[in-house]
Amino acid sequence: MNWKIPLFKIFWDESDIENVSNSIKSGMSWAEGPDIQEFERLIADFISTKYCVTFNSGTSAQHASMLAYGISKGDEVIVPSFTFISTANTPLFVGAKPVFADIEEQTLGLNPDSVLEKITPRTKAIMPIHYGGCPCMIRELKEIADDYNLILIEDAAEAFGASVKGKKVGTFGDSTMLSFCQNKVITTGEGGAMVTDSDEIYRKLKLVRSHGRADNSQYFSSTISMDYVTLGYNFRMSSLTASLGIAQMKKVDAIIKMRQDNSSYLNSRLKKEVAEHIYFPNMPEGHVNVYQLYTVIANDRDGLQEHLANKGIMSKVYFSPVHRSHFYRNVLKYECDLPVTDKIADNVLTLPMYPDLKLDEMDYLIDEITNYYEGN
């Protein structure tokens, strides 16, 4: 469908084209090269971590983290069900069991009290997400992880640049996954990364992403015979992709500011005009949202979504809970009591949000939401 207002648009400029073109014109290093190291440096500096390792997707990065931490058969990883399915699937990749905890209604992230109820002697890690760009109760979850000697892996796929009391998301956990898929805050089309301060995990992540190869020099430009010291995968990000990431990183602050300004405008108008029909999660003090998603809790959600679609406005349900998917319910036989997750998922609706969303587009969106509720 040719939407009048799509759910998202990729923000790009001539620097993105120039960087990729220069990488192509080099005639070398399309698979690996200095752009990868530069992109990793920019990410680590931005997040304030010691290391960054890039991957061909956020899912690959998360899979690699499971392997790097030695999570395996018999282990349990506590995750939310209110997330994209890869969060739950990655423990399965290594034979571990995802255990679903409920969410809370302020940040739509893992509820620390529910997490405490799910801890068993088999629990190895907690893997919370920062939903839609809003930091979860990550400080409380870190305390739990520390108290129970658990690994804390942040899933910050949607929250690049978010923070809590001045401390960036990605610096609370032992490691953090980032995603650069096309609808994220910055994008390389597909791509991901892990950031960490651990020397050991950094080395293991590099081995996992490149066939278990001890690659102290670049494979395609070195005459050194390299050894393979463990089982690994081909999870590498290409240099062409990294060159695009470098260009995106140079405007990340501007991109985040535009998202926040647009969200502020939508918040103020919708709260004024349809407050009795639309609920906005109330962020805790000190939490800075980057609004990768602009999500509301809406009365008669399905009717509103249909109305907006008829008016050429795209919206989407992020997320249908993982525990209600066919695979988890019918194949893995999960039965879960997650009342807040179920309630939120039945009413949540993500509306259009992108950096260059125009004022007239936002006004049209607001007018149609208002028209729907006034007519019903």
C-alpha positions in Angstrom: 0.0 0.0 0.0 1.2 3.5 -0.8 0.8 5.1 2.6 0.2 8.9 3.0 2.1 8.6 6.3 4.3 5.4 6.6 5.2 4.0 10.0 8.8 5.0 9.5 11.2 6.6 7.0 14.9 6.1 6.9 16.8 9.4 7.5 19.7 9.8 5.1 21.6 12.5 3.4 24.4 12.9 0.8 27.1 11.9 3.4 25.6 8.4 3.5 25.9 8.1 -0.3 29.3 9.5 -0.3 30.7 7.2 2.3 29.3 4.1 0.7 30.5 5.3 -2.8 34.0 5.8 -1.5 34.0 2.4 0.0 32.9 0.9 -3.3 35.4 2.9 -5.3 38.3 1.6 -3.1 38.1 -1.6 -5.1 39.1 -3.5 -2.0 37.9 -4.2 1.5 34.2 -4.6 0.7 34.0 -7.5 3.2 36.3 -6.3 5.9 38.4 -3.2 6.3 39.2 -0.1 8.3 35.6 1.2 8.2 34.5 -1.6 10.5 37.0 -0.7 13.1 36.1 3.0 12.8 32.3 2.3 13.1 33.0 0.1 16.2 35.1 2.9 17.7 32.4 5.5 17.1 29.8 3.3 18.8 31.9 2.5 21.8 32.7 6.2 22.3 29.1 7.1 22.0 27.8 4.5 24.4 30.9 4.9 26.7 32.0 1.3 26.7 35.5 -0.1 26.2 34.7 -2.4 23.3 32.2 -2.8 20.4 32.0 -5.8 18.1 29.8 -5.4 15.0 27.7 -8.2 13.5 25.5 -8.7 10.4 22.3 -8.4 12.5 21.2 -7.7 16.1 20.0 -11.3 16.3 23.5 -12.6 15.3 25.0 -10.3 18.0 22.6 -11.6 20.6 23.3 -15.2 19.6 27.1 -14.6 19.9 26.6 -13.2 23.4 24.9 -16.4 24.4 27.9 -18.4 23.2 30.5 -15.9 24.6 28.9 -16.3 28.1 28.8 -20.0 27.9 25.0 -20.2 28.2 23.9 -23.7 27.2 21.5 -26.6 27.7 20.0 -26.6 31.2 20.4 -22.9 31.7 17.5 -20.4 31.9 17.4 -16.9 30.7 14.7 -14.5 31.9 13.2 -12.4 29.1 10.1 -10.4 28.5 7.4 -11.8 26.2 6.5 -8.3 25.1 9.4 -8.0 22.6 10.4 -9.0 19.2 10.7 -12.8 19.0 14.5 -12.8 18.6 15.0 -11.8 22.3 13.3 -15.1 23.3 14.7 -17.2 20.5 18.4 -16.5 21.2 18.6 -18.7 24.3 17.0 -21.5 22.3 19.8 -21.2 19.7 22.2 -22.5 22.4 19.9 -25.0 24.0 18.9 -22.8 26.9 15.3 -22.1 28.0 13.8 -18.6 27.8 11.7 -17.9 30.9 9.1 -15.1 30.5 8.6 -12.5 33.3 5.9 -9.9 33.2 6.4 -6.2 32.4 5.5 -3.0 34.3 3.3 -0.2 32.9 5.7 2.8 33.2 8.4 1.7 30.7 6.8 -1.4 29.3 10.0 -3.2 30.3 10.6 -6.2 32.6 9.1 -5.8 36.1 11.8 -6.4 38.6 9.3 -8.0 41.0 8.3 -10.5 38.4 11.9 -11.2 37.5 12.6 -12.1 41.2 9.7 -14.6 41.1 11.2 -16.3 38.0 14.7 -16.9 39.4 15.6 -20.6 39.9 18.9 -22.4 40.5 19.1 -22.8 36.7 18.8 -19.1 36.0 22.0 -17.9 34.2 21.1 -14.5 32.8 18.5 -11.7 32.6 17.9 -10.2 29.2 15.6 -7.1 29.4 14.7 -4.9 26.5 14.4 -1.1 26.4 11.0 -0.9 24.7 10.6 1.5 21.8 13.5 3.7 23.0 12.5 4.0 26.6 14.9 2.7 29.2 13.5 -0.1 31.3 14.0 -0.3 35.1 17.5 -1.3 34.4 19.1 -0.1 37.6 16.8 -2.3 39.6 17.4 -5.2 37.3 21.2 -4.7 37.7 20.8 -4.9 41.5 19.0 -8.2 41.1 21.6 -9.5 38.7 24.4 -8.5 41.1 22.6 -10.0 44.1 22.0 -13.4 42.5 25.3 -13.4 40.5 23.5 -13.5 37.2 24.6 -12.2 33.8 22.8 -9.1 32.6 22.6 -8.6 28.9 20.7 -5.5 27.7 18.7 -5.7 24.6 18.9 -2.1 23.4 17.9 -2.8 19.8 15.4 0.0 20.0 17.1 2.4 22.4 20.4 3.6 20.8 21.2 6.8 22.7 18.6 6.5 25.5 19.8 7.1 29.1 19.0 6.9 32.8 20.1 9.9 34.9 22.8 10.7 32.4 24.1 7.1 32.0 23.7 5.6 28.6 21.7 2.5 28.0 24.3 -0.1 27.2 26.5 0.6 30.2 24.4 -1.1 32.9 24.7 -4.7 31.8 27.6 -7.0 31.4 27.1 -6.6 27.6 24.5 -5.0 25.4 23.0 -5.8 22.0 22.4 -3.0 19.5 20.5 -3.2 16.2 20.9 -1.2 13.0 17.9 -2.6 11.1 16.2 -0.2 8.8 13.6 1.2 11.2 16.1 1.9 14.1 17.5 5.2 15.4 20.5 4.8 13.1 20.5 2.2 10.4 22.8 0.3 8.1 19.8 -1.5 6.5 20.7 -4.6 8.5 23.4 -4.9 11.1 24.0 -5.1 14.9 26.6 -4.9 17.6 27.6 -6.0 21.1 29.2 -3.5 23.4 31.0 -4.5 26.6 33.8 -3.5 29.0 35.0 -7.1 29.3 38.3 -8.0 27.7 37.4 -11.7 27.8 33.9 -11.3 26.3 35.3 -9.0 23.6 37.8 -11.7 22.5 35.1 -14.4 22.5 32.6 -12.3 20.5 35.3 -11.7 17.8 35.9 -15.5 17.6 32.2 -16.3 17.4 31.6 -13.8 14.6 34.4 -15.1 12.3 34.4 -18.9 12.2 36.4 -19.2 15.5 39.4 -17.6 13.8 42.1 -16.0 15.9 42.1 -13.0 13.5 44.7 -10.5 14.8 45.0 -9.3 11.2 42.6 -9.0 8.3 42.0 -12.3 6.6 41.7 -11.0 3.0 44.8 -8.7 3.1 47.3 -10.8 5.1 49.7 -13.6 4.1 49.7 -14.9 7.7 48.3 -18.4 8.2 45.5 -18.0 10.8 44.4 -20.7 13.2 40.8 -21.7 14.1 40.6 -22.2 17.9 36.9 -22.7 18.5 33.5 -23.2 16.7 32.3 -20.0 15.2 29.9 -18.5 12.6 30.0 -16.1 9.7 28.3 -13.2 11.5 30.5 -10.5 10.2 29.3 -7.0 9.1 30.6 -5.9 5.7 32.8 -2.9 5.3 30.3 -1.4 2.9 27.7 -1.6 5.7 30.1 -0.1 8.2 30.8 2.8 5.9 27.1 3.6 6.0 27.1 3.3 9.7 29.9 5.8 10.1 27.9 8.4 8.1 24.8 7.7 10.3 26.8 8.0 13.5 27.9 11.5 12.5 24.3 12.8 12.7 23.0 10.6 15.5 22.5 13.4 18.0 20.5 15.4 15.4 18.4 12.3 14.5 17.5 11.7 18.2 16.7 15.4 18.7 14.2 15.4 15.8 12.5 12.2 17.1 12.2 13.7 20.6 10.8 17.0 19.2 8.3 15.3 17.1 7.2 13.0 19.9 6.9 16.0 22.2 4.5 17.7 19.8 2.4 14.6 19.4 2.3 14.1 23.1 1.1 17.6 23.9 -1.6 17.6 21.2 -2.9 14.1 21.8 -3.0 14.6 25.6 -5.0 17.7 25.1 -7.5 16.3 22.5 -8.0 12.6 23.2 -6.7 12.1 26.7 -9.7 10.0 27.7 -9.1 7.6 24.9 -5.3 7.3 24.7 -2.9 6.6 27.5 0.8 7.3 27.5 3.2 5.3 29.6 4.6 7.6 32.3 8.4 7.5 32.1 10.2 7.5 35.5 12.2 10.6 36.3 15.6 10.7 34.7 14.7 8.3 31.9 15.5 9.8 28.4 13.5 8.2 25.6 14.8 8.3 22.0 11.4 7.3 20.5 12.5 4.6 18.1 8.8 3.7 18.4 6.0 6.1 19.2 3.6 3.9 21.1 0.3 4.6 22.8 -2.3 2.6 24.7 -5.5 3.1 22.9 -9.2 2.4 23.6 -10.7 0.4 20.8 -7.3 -0.2 19.4 -8.3 -2.4 16.5 -11.0 0.1 15.4 -8.6 3.0 15.5 -6.0 1.1 13.5 -8.5 0.2 10.8 -9.7 3.9 10.7 -6.1 5.1 10.3 -5.4 2.6 7.6 -8.4 3.8 5.7 -7.0 7.3 5.9 -3.6 6.2 4.5 -1.9 6.3 7.9 0.2 3.2 8.8 0.3 1.9 12.4 1.4 -1.4 13.8 1.0 -3.5 16.9 4.5 -3.7 18.6 4.4 -6.3 20.0 2.2 -9.3 20.0 3.6 -11.3 23.0 6.0 -14.1 22.1 4.3 -16.5 24.5 1.1 -16.2 22.4 2.8 -17.1 19.1 2.1 -20.4 17.5 5.6 -21.6 18.0 5.8 -21.0 21.7 2.2 -21.9 22.5 1.7 -25.0 20.3 5.2 -26.3 19.6 7.1 -25.5 22.8 3.9 -25.8 24.9 4.4 -22.6 26.9 1.6 -21.7 29.3 2.3 -18.3 30.9 0.5 -16.0 33.4 1.6 -12.6 32.3 -1.4 -10.3 33.0 0.2 -6.9 32.4 1.9 -8.2 29.2 -1.5 -9.5 27.9 -3.3 -6.3 28.9 -0.8 -3.9 27.3 -0.5 -6.1 24.1 -4.2 -6.0 23.6 -4.3 -2.2 23.6 -0.9 -1.1 22.4 -0.5 0.7 19.0 2.6 2.2 17.4 2.0 5.3 15.4 4.2 6.9 12.7 7.5 8.3 13.9 10.6 9.4 12.0 13.1 12.3 12.2 11.7 14.3 9.3 8.0 13.7 10.1 6.4 17.0 9.0 4.1 19.2 11.0 1.2 18.8 8.6 1.7 15.0 8.7 1.5 15.1 12.5 -1.6 17.3 12.4 -3.3 15.0 9.9 -2.5 12.0 12.2 -3.9 13.8 15.3 -7.0 15.0 13.4 -7.8 11.5 12.2 -7.3 10.1 15.7 -9.6 12.8 17.1 -12.2 12.2 14.4 -12.3 8.5 15.1 -13.0 9.0 18.8 -15.5 11.8 18.3 -17.4 9.7 15.8 -17.5 6.7 18.1 
